[in-house]
Amino acid sequence: MSFRQKHLLGIEPLHPTEITAVLDLADQYVDLNRQAMKHADALTGLTQINMFFENSTRTQASFELAGKRLGADVMNMAMQASSIKKGETLIDTALTLNAMHPDLLVVRHPHSGAVDLLAQKVNCAVLNAGDGRHEHPTQALLDALTIRRAKGRLHRLNIAICGDIAHSRVARSNIILLGKMENRVRLVGPPTLMPAGISEFGVEVYDDMREGLRDVDVVMMLRLQRERMDGGFIPSEREYFHRFGLDAEKLSYAKDDAIVMHPGPMNRGVEIDGTIADDINRSVIQEQVEMGVAVRMAAMDLLARNLRAAREDTAAGVMA
């Protein structure tokens, strides 16, 4: 299986074959997770530390469950109450953690690049659970797995990513991944929520939902990231839903078999109509949650294999 990464810091460094390797293994873990006995031993004897400097119930729970199902010793660190609040630097935290000899470090941080900095200071595999506006690689991978299972393929699809593109690391990771897999990506949203330099992303940009959704295979809605907004990006939630919220009328412009996605948590009646979110024939939002555990199991399994191989090589070198 071709996956050669030491860390999973973003989608950008991944080759398409590595993306496929994660998804193929995740498919196997989907099957495992649907059995009565859900446990495997890929991480037995290894220690996983989850460090979440930002709150995220579903991502942290998903990583914790993934690690435990693979046999890891899992520890969650409450960073909101940690030494960081007492003035300790991120590098000091990394050095402290390194002295505990963890094997897998899962990090979410509000600042772009912070997870990469940590990865440079520790002797273990680091997984980025979201850093600032930069990336959220496991979300893009679980979205890719959801699409592939629903559509039977992950290439040459028309995919619309709609809403708050500017503040979304989910959008960035998905744009990179879907582009690598030869899909046609459209970004749909108000100009105030489009990032600068969007023309360099190799995507099509629309500020009209109906035009943007015309004949697409996948409609991926995004959460309004109010916590990252420091000005009047939208006139009002009511107006936003009227123009950019997904309802049955706007969805009718997509293909009849188009699927609807949302990374959660959803703001019903703002980003998406509740009846669309709950439509079992169109919505795959619950499937995304299920795929999240499987993808994170696969990612940690593959990184652990590389970690063990590197340690064996080091030990062999010392013996020699």
C-alpha positions in Angstrom: 0.0 0.0 0.0 1.6 3.3 -1.1 1.4 5.8 1.7 4.8 7.3 2.6 3.9 10.2 4.9 5.4 10.6 8.3 2.6 13.1 9.3 -0.8 14.0 8.0 -0.6 17.8 8.1 -2.6 18.6 5.0 -3.9 17.3 1.7 -1.4 19.3 -0.3 1.6 16.9 0.1 -0.5 13.8 -0.7 -0.2 12.0 -4.1 -3.4 10.8 -5.6 -2.3 7.2 -4.9 -1.8 8.0 -1.2 -5.3 9.5 -1.1 -6.7 6.3 -2.7 -4.7 4.2 -0.2 -6.3 5.9 2.8 -9.8 5.6 1.2 -9.3 1.9 0.4 -8.2 1.0 3.9 -11.0 3.2 5.3 -13.5 1.1 3.3 -12.3 -1.9 5.2 -12.8 -0.1 8.5 -16.3 0.9 7.6 -17.1 -2.8 7.4 -15.4 -3.4 10.7 -17.3 -0.6 12.4 -20.6 -2.1 11.3 -19.9 -5.4 13.0 -20.8 -6.3 16.6 -17.1 -6.6 17.5 -15.6 -3.3 16.3 -12.0 -3.7 17.5 -8.7 -4.3 15.7 -5.1 -4.2 16.9 -3.3 -1.9 14.5 -2.4 0.6 17.3 -2.0 -1.9 20.1 0.8 -0.8 22.4 0.8 2.8 21.0 -0.2 6.0 22.8 -2.4 8.6 21.1 -2.7 12.1 22.6 -5.5 14.4 21.4 -4.7 18.1 21.9 -7.6 20.4 21.0 -6.9 24.1 21.5 -10.3 24.7 19.8 -13.5 23.0 20.9 -14.8 20.4 18.5 -17.1 17.7 19.9 -17.5 15.6 16.7 -13.9 15.6 15.5 -12.4 14.9 18.9 -14.9 12.2 19.6 -14.3 10.7 16.2 -10.5 10.6 16.7 -10.9 9.2 20.2 -13.2 6.4 19.0 -10.9 5.6 16.1 -7.9 5.2 18.3 -9.7 3.1 20.9 -11.2 0.8 18.2 -7.6 0.2 17.0 -6.3 -0.6 20.4 -4.4 2.6 21.3 -4.0 4.1 24.7 -5.9 7.4 24.2 -5.5 10.5 26.3 -7.4 13.7 25.8 -5.7 16.9 27.0 -8.0 19.8 28.0 -5.9 22.6 26.4 -8.3 25.3 27.5 -7.3 24.6 31.1 -3.6 23.8 30.3 -0.3 25.5 30.8 -0.9 27.4 27.6 -3.2 29.5 29.6 -0.4 30.1 32.1 1.9 31.5 29.4 3.7 28.3 28.2 4.7 28.5 24.5 3.6 26.0 21.9 7.2 24.8 21.5 7.5 24.3 25.3 4.3 22.2 25.2 5.7 20.2 22.3 8.9 19.5 24.3 6.9 18.4 27.3 4.7 16.1 25.3 7.8 14.7 23.5 9.2 13.7 26.9 6.1 11.5 27.4 6.9 9.5 24.3 3.6 9.5 22.5 3.2 7.7 19.2 0.3 9.7 17.6 -0.5 13.3 18.3 -3.8 14.7 17.1 -3.9 18.5 17.1 -6.5 21.2 16.5 -5.3 24.8 16.8 -6.8 28.2 15.9 -3.6 29.4 14.2 -2.6 28.3 10.7 0.8 26.5 10.7 0.8 25.7 14.4 0.3 22.0 13.8 3.2 22.0 11.4 5.4 23.7 14.0 4.5 21.0 16.5 5.3 18.3 14.1 8.9 19.6 13.7 9.5 19.4 17.5 8.2 15.9 18.3 9.3 12.3 17.6 5.9 10.9 16.7 3.3 11.0 14.0 1.2 14.2 14.0 -2.3 14.5 12.5 -3.8 17.9 11.8 -7.4 18.0 13.1 -7.7 21.6 11.8 -5.4 24.6 12.0 -6.8 28.1 11.5 -8.0 28.7 8.0 -5.3 26.4 6.6 -6.4 22.8 6.3 -8.6 20.0 7.8 -7.2 17.0 5.9 -9.3 14.2 7.6 -12.5 16.1 6.9 -11.6 16.2 3.2 -10.7 12.5 3.2 -14.0 11.5 4.9 -15.9 13.7 2.4 -14.0 12.0 -0.5 -14.9 8.5 0.9 -18.6 9.6 1.3 -18.6 10.8 -2.3 -16.9 7.7 -3.7 -19.3 5.3 -1.9 -22.3 7.3 -3.0 -21.3 7.9 -6.6 -19.1 4.8 -7.2 -16.1 7.0 -8.2 -14.1 10.0 -7.2 -13.1 11.5 -10.5 -14.7 13.6 -13.2 -17.6 14.7 -11.1 -19.1 18.2 -10.9 -18.9 19.4 -7.3 -20.2 22.6 -5.8 -18.8 23.9 -2.5 -21.2 26.5 -1.2 -21.2 29.2 1.5 -18.4 30.6 3.7 -15.4 29.7 1.6 -13.1 32.4 2.9 -13.1 31.2 6.5 -13.2 27.4 5.8 -10.3 25.1 6.1 -12.7 22.3 5.1 -13.2 24.1 1.8 -9.5 24.5 1.2 -8.7 20.9 1.9 -11.6 19.7 -0.3 -10.6 22.0 -3.2 -7.1 20.5 -3.1 -8.2 16.9 -2.8 -11.0 17.1 -5.4 -8.7 18.9 -7.8 -6.0 16.2 -7.4 -8.7 13.6 -8.2 -9.6 15.3 -11.5 -13.0 16.7 -10.5 -14.6 20.0 -11.7 -15.0 22.2 -8.6 -17.3 25.2 -8.3 -17.3 27.6 -5.4 -20.7 29.3 -4.7 -21.2 32.1 -2.3 -21.3 35.9 -1.7 -18.2 37.8 -2.9 -17.6 38.8 0.8 -17.1 35.2 1.7 -14.7 34.3 -1.1 -11.0 34.3 -0.3 -8.5 36.6 -2.0 -6.7 35.1 -5.0 -9.5 32.6 -5.6 -8.6 32.6 -9.4 -5.4 30.7 -8.5 -7.4 27.7 -7.1 -8.3 26.3 -10.5 -12.0 26.5 -9.7 -15.1 28.2 -11.1 -16.7 30.9 -9.0 -20.4 31.8 -8.8 -22.3 34.2 -6.7 -25.7 32.8 -7.8 -26.8 29.5 -6.2 -29.0 28.4 -9.1 -26.3 28.9 -11.7 -23.7 27.4 -9.4 -25.7 24.2 -8.7 -26.8 23.6 -12.3 -26.1 20.0 -13.3 -23.8 19.2 -10.4 -23.3 15.7 -8.9 -22.5 16.9 -5.4 -23.7 19.9 -3.3 -21.3 20.5 -0.4 -22.7 23.1 2.0 -20.4 24.9 4.6 -21.0 26.3 8.0 -21.0 30.0 8.5 -17.9 30.5 10.6 -19.1 33.4 12.7 -16.3 33.0 15.2 -13.8 33.9 12.4 -15.8 36.9 11.1 -14.8 40.4 12.3 -17.2 42.4 10.2 -20.3 42.5 8.2 -19.8 39.6 5.8 -23.5 38.9 5.4 -26.5 41.4 5.8 -28.5 39.0 8.0 -29.0 35.3 8.4 -32.5 35.5 6.9 -31.1 37.2 3.8 -28.3 34.8 3.6 -30.6 31.8 3.6 -32.8 33.4 1.0 -29.9 33.8 -1.4 -27.4 31.1 -0.4 -29.2 28.6 1.9 -30.0 25.3 0.3 -33.7 24.5 -0.1 -35.6 22.3 -2.5 -36.0 25.0 -5.2 -32.3 25.7 -5.4 -31.4 22.0 -5.2 -33.7 21.3 -8.2 -31.0 22.9 -10.4 -28.6 20.1 -9.5 -28.8 16.6 -11.1 -31.7 14.5 -10.0 -29.3 12.1 -8.2 -27.1 14.8 -6.7 -26.1 14.2 -3.1 -26.1 16.8 -0.3 -23.2 17.2 2.2 -22.4 19.3 5.2 -19.4 19.0 7.5 -21.4 20.0 10.6 -22.5 21.4 12.9 -25.3 22.6 10.8 -27.2 25.9 11.2 -30.7 24.8 10.0 -32.6 27.5 8.3 -29.4 29.4 7.7 -27.1 27.2 5.5 -29.6 24.4 4.8 -33.3 23.7 5.1 -34.0 21.1 7.7 -36.1 18.9 5.3 -33.2 18.7 2.8 -30.7 17.9 5.6 -33.0 15.0 6.7 -33.9 13.7 3.2 -32.6 10.1 3.2 -32.7 10.1 -0.6 -30.4 13.1 -1.0 -28.6 13.9 2.2 -25.4 11.9 3.1 -24.7 14.0 6.2 -25.0 11.1 8.6 -22.8 9.0 6.4 -20.1 11.7 6.6 -20.1 11.2 10.4 -19.8 7.4 10.0 -17.0 7.8 7.4 -15.1 10.1 9.7 -14.3 7.3 12.2 -13.2 4.9 9.5 -11.0 7.5 7.7 -9.3 8.5 11.0 -8.7 4.8 11.8 -7.2 4.4 8.3 -5.0 7.5 8.6 -3.7 6.5 12.0 -3.1 2.9 11.0 -1.0 4.0 7.9 1.0 6.5 9.9 1.6 4.0 12.7 3.0 1.5 10.1 5.4 4.1 8.8 6.4 5.1 12.4 7.1 1.5 13.3 9.1 0.9 10.1 11.2 4.0 10.8 11.9 3.0 14.4 12.9 -0.5 13.2 15.3 1.0 10.7 16.8 3.2 13.4 17.2 0.3 15.7 18.8 -1.8 13.0 21.2 1.1 12.3 22.2 1.2 16.0 22.7 -2.5 16.1 24.9 -2.4 13.0 
